[in-house]
Every structure is written in structure tokens, then in C-alpha cells.
């Protein structure tokens, strides 16, 4: 039983944490709810940081999950700008950076992830960026607007440029979703963009070579230059500013700014210090949780980017870094904290918008897990649905590109586990819903 004398603490002020706090109240919990966030901003959503807000199409206030007044109205106690620095599971306390000690009856770790850093010379130069937080996006938005205007690297002269005006140059390390979304935004401002990626295509480890090549072509059509099969080895500076990058194949690319978009690492330091079980770093890491998002300590749950959950549907441990997982995982963890019988088995889902291409991806099909990719629709026009099939015909994942209102059916097909005929999947005259068992 949960009563008004209990205190539930949430560490992490992102979407998962804010939605967990909201759910505790909507489910009738009348005890104390304390939300701890190491950022000074109220909880906000991250997708706009590389999409609408970065593009200048959305204003800053649009990213916030709730109006600031909502937290007081819902009796959510906020500790903004205060990191949690120590967790004591035995005493059920968490200590903040300013020394404040908070006791809890139940705790949710929603600490998220942080950008992986380039471990090369030159990362301390002005003009080296990451994109994870609102402050990063604010800075990068101004940088892209500036790069879109005429600019030149130190030593450039109009004579050396042949008298031609040249926009500023952005080099992006990494051709994953964040790297590509920022590339699209940068091109919309008019900046020159070069993407350096060790794989042979964009999104190679996510979509495989077939669909990775499609997104590569999309960006090339919009003027993005790719340098595949290479890694950054040095960021070259002059007077404290970026002037170029060097790669491990001996190439040098002029640059005014550099974005490191080489993935994110789960923020597990607090859990590790507290002795909670962690997932294998080789499999993505994170805090190990069961299907109820419960850690190895029965009074501590974890959700969002940091949680590596036993997934009942996929029959594997998986850590998902996407918006939908935070949106749904935070509430699921809150209900589990309240004692409800929870089995978190959502089909992983994410979306992306780049130029005039919108896509939704449902499912889980890591490299080596699928036998074939089947497409229906017009791939050349980028209006199609792709399906990743296991050797036994089960649908592992589906991606709809500029085709809408099919994601729910794709997820139902994944859930069914039924073998599917590739020819039927490829035939646009066969309704997807008709393939459901």
C-alpha cells in the first residue's frame, strides 16, 4: 500500500523523469514527489534540439514538457541545477551536490545519457560542439546561422577562394541520426557540411547497407559531403579557433566548427557507486532492470536512456535511447513503483525528419539478426515501407518513409511473431492489416 507519508524521489529531469512524476499524481499518489535535475531548466523534450528548434522553426518555450507553474500545482518538489552525487541504498538516501540529504521510500533513476567525447587533440578549441542539452542546441543554432552567412577560415582570402563567397564549414564526426539531422539543419542555413564516418554508409549499423545508402544519397543531393571509412584523429586550431580536421587516412578538411555525434553513453555513475547491477558495456551498457523496470535493489527503478531492460517481447536485454522509450518508460516505472503489475514490452519506436523526408522506425533488428530486407512502394521516390525479416519469416522491424498511418500495424505484425511471406509484404495491393493472424 502507498500512503501520503511516503516519499518517491526521481533523479533525472528529462522526459522519463517528468512523465513519471506526472503519472504518480495521475495514479492518485498523495505522498511527496521530489524531482532532481542537474540542469537549471525545467524538464524538456530532446527531439526538437536536433529538429524544429535547431532549424529555427520552434521557439525555446515549445520544448518544455510542462509549464513551470504545473510542478507547484501538482505538488512536485523540484531541485533544479542540483546533481545527485551519492546514493545509499541501505539507508535509502540520496545526497545532492550542495550537501542536501533526501530520504526516499522508492527511487527512480532516469539519469539519461551523455554524448561520447572525441579522444583526440584539439577538442578544447572553441568551435567544438556536442548536442544533448538545451544549452548545446541554443549555442549550435546560433553557430549554424552564423555559418550560413559568408565566413572564412584563418588564412582564407578572397583571392585564395577565387573571388567566390563561401559559407562557413561544419565537420560532423558520425553519420548517425543526430549527425544527419544536424547536417540537414546546417544545410538549411546554408553552411557547408562534411560528415566523417568510419562505416561505408550513413546509418550503416542501424539500417544496414541498403537503407543506409538511401540516406547517404539524400544528403548528397542536398550538398553534404561524406568521407567514409575514416575517423577524426586531430582538430587543428589557430589562435584557439578550429581551422581544420585531420583523419586517420591522411586527409585534411577545412572547418570552422566541429560536431561530435559519435553516440551517447548511459549515465550510470550513481548506480555503479551504489552497487546496482549494470548491463554489459559491450551490449550497450546501462542499469540492468527487469520487465518491471526494477533494478537489483527492490526499492530502486530505472527508466529511459539509462535503463537496460529485460524485454518480454524481444526476449533479450535492450537499452533504447529514443523519445518514445522515455515517454512510455517513465510512466511504466511510476506504476511499478506504486505496486502495479507491470511488464514493459513496448515495441521500440523512433522517428526522424530530414529535408523533405520523414520516417518512422518500429522494432529491433541489429546487424546480423535479420535474413533479408523487403520493400514495398517506390524507393527511388522515397515513398516506401521497408521490412526486416528473420530467417523464419518473422518481422523484426519496419520503417515507413513518407508513408503514414502504418506504424501501428507494423508494430502489431512484430508482436504477432507470425511468419510472413516476402511477396505479400512487397505487394502494395495487399493491405498490411490483412497479414495479421
Buried (B, 14 or more C-beta within 10 A) or exposed (E): EBEEEBBBBBBBBBBBBBBBBBBBBEBEBEBBBBBBBBBEBBBBBBBBBBBBBBBEEBEBEEBBBBEEEBBEEBEBBBBBBBBBBEBEBEEBBBBBBEEEEBEBBBBBBBBBBBBBEBEBBBBEBEBBBBBBBBEBBBBBBEBBBBBBEEBBBEEEEEEEEEEEEBBBBBBBBBBBBBBBBBBBBBBBBBBBBBBBBBBEBBBBBBBBBBBBBBBBBBBEEBEBBBBBEBBBBBBBBEEEBBBBBBBBEEEEBBBBBBBBBBBBBBBBBBBEEBEBEBBEEEEBBBBBBBBBBBBBBEEBBBBBBBBBBBBEBBEEBBBBBBBBBBBBBBBBBBBBBBEEEBBBBBBBBBBBBBBEBBBBBBBBBBEEEBEEBBBBBEBEEBEBBBBBBBEEBBBBBBBBBBBEEBBBBBBBBBBBEEEBEBEBBBEEEBEBEEBEE
